[in-house]
């Protein structure tokens, strides 16, 4: 998952992403560390970041 990469490229802090997405801070931190989670959470984050689910979830290695 490219969550941290996309978030930082957009200049967003974790608290700002929490505000935009409604996803709890701890969940975002866990996703950035582990890279896996619920699809429903990934959809909320992709929507908040203005990217597709594919862009958010695809590994760089798979590109």
C-alpha positions, 0 to 999 in steps of 0.5 A, a space after each residue: 500500500 502506498 498510503 504514506 507515499 501518497 499522503 506525504 506527496 500531497 503534503 498531508 499530515 496524519 491528523 489532516 487525513 484523519 479529518 478528511 477520511 474519518 479513519 482513526 489515526 491508529 488505523 492510518 498509522 497501522 496501515 502505513 506500517 503494515 500495508 494491509 487492511 480492510 477494503 472499506 478503509 482503503 476506499 475511504 482513504 483513496 476517496 479522501 486522497 483523490 486517488 483510485 483504489 488501484 493507485 493506493 493499493 498497488 505495490 511499486 514492485 507490481 508496476 
